[in-house]
Every structure is written in structure tokens, then in C-alpha cells.
Amino acid sequence: MTKGDFTFGVPEEKAVAWYSPSRLLTAIGCMYQYKRRYLEGVMINPTGIMSWGSSVHKVIETNCNRRITRQPELTLSEMKQVFSEEWSSRRPGSEFASEEEFDELGEQGEGVFDHIEQYIRSLSPEKTECETKKIISDDENYGLRGFIDMVDVKGKIFDFKTTARRPSKNAQGLPTASVEHRFQLTTYAYCESDGGQHEVRCSNVYIIRKKKPEIIEVPVLITVEEMKRHEAHVKVWIEMLRHPDQAFPPNRRYKLCTPKYCPVWDDCHEKY
């Protein structure tokens, strides 16, 4: 029996459309790719490099969870074993580019932990792979949502990135987070601070994939003012994306508009 907004005395939940940083960044980069991926549901298989990064993440997450639950931390050999098992499990669903060789990347992945083991042990995690979200529309129809790699015991947000290149440097010669990575952190900070109620300390941690791997931590302070600007910015984009007459043209000037990086390249160029 239903009456008003209640079903058997339990309030009905409103359907909320959630927007992640990656979803919004896809729209900002290319509306056509956004349409194909998020509105038409085209499934995108991860590349070999993406699966490699996820396998490294798995080791960090596993060791952090052991610390949280007060279990013995992984030994170096166990870190390599966790990576190897995760890497093997991801092979069937990954699409490897011509220059991506499975065994070579696997050996490279295991070797990474010789260089980042001590950094992993230095972390003081409170929670890992945690969902964060915040409704931002006045009618409560949509909101922001993301999954944070790690939050430490002091409330600092960590986002781990695996990359072949070092992060760019600012005018002072210090490594800095990219615009896209800062957008992601600002979304997390906004949700974790209940809509920008206080500033939030974050870190982008770059694990550099090369012959001699290295790790570079870039501290990022997200201020209340930045989060308020971010809220206004994403509201404009979400309202535009939700408009029934919105067009979704390709963006040929998008920096990732290449056969290597665009998952809908063939379809897009056949149509346009």
C-alpha cells in the first residue's frame, strides 16, 4: 500500500544521478565520447597499462587494509606476489597495445616495489577505496560521487597515479598536480568536507613507471574558495548535460583525441 512519498511506512528514495570526476572530465574533454560511454553504455576495456596501474593499486590497498585491521604488513615478496596475482587476473579483460608486452610489464611491476616499499610502509591509513558523495542540486536530483584511494588518520586524501612521466613543475620548480588530477581531488575534498565546509589536505602520489621506478608525492591544499568555485563549475556542466536538447559533438582539439587514447575513435571518425 502506497500513500504519498511512503511505501509501507518507509520513505521512497529519490533517484539521484551521480557524477564522478572521470565522467565530468570526459564530458569536458569530448561530448561525443561522453555520450557513447555514459549515455549509450559502450563498454570500454582497460588497456594493459591501465590494468598494470590497477594491479599496483591493489598492493597498496592490501597493505593499507592490513595496517587498519592491525594485521602483519606484507613482506616485499608478498607485495610482489599480490601484484602478480592481480596482474594475471586482469589479463583476460585487458586490451594490450602493440608495444605492451604482458610478461615484460609483469616483471616491471614486481620490480616497482623494490623502490616504493618503504613509502607504502610510511602511510598511516584510516580507510581505503572509500566512496564519498554529496548531493549538490537544489531539488536533490543529482550530486557528485567518487572513490578515494586512501584517507589517512589525519583526514588527508591520497590519490595514487601510475605514469610513465614525472609530473610537471610550477614556476618555483616544484612538481605540481595536473588540472585533471586537481579536479579529481577537489571533487573528493568537496564531498568529504560536506560541500566545502573546511579546507582539505590532499596528495597526488605519482608512481613513475620506468627502468628505475620512483615515487613523487605532490601535496595539494584544497581551499573552501576553490571548492565553492568547483561546485559552481560542475553545476553548469551537469545542468547542460541533463538538458533534453543537448548536442554531443566530438572535440577534435581534445588532447586525447587520438587512436591510441580515444576508445570510440573509429566509431567517431566513421560518423563525423
Beta strands, then each sheet from edge to edge (+ up, - down):
strand 1: 2-3
strand 2: 6-7
strand 3: 10-11
strand 4: 17-19
strand 5: 125-135
strand 6: 142-152
strand 7: 157-163
strand 8: 200-208
strand 9: 214-222
sheet 1: 1+ 2- 3+
sheet 2: 4+ 6+ 5-
sheet 3: 4+ 6+ 7- 8- 9+
end
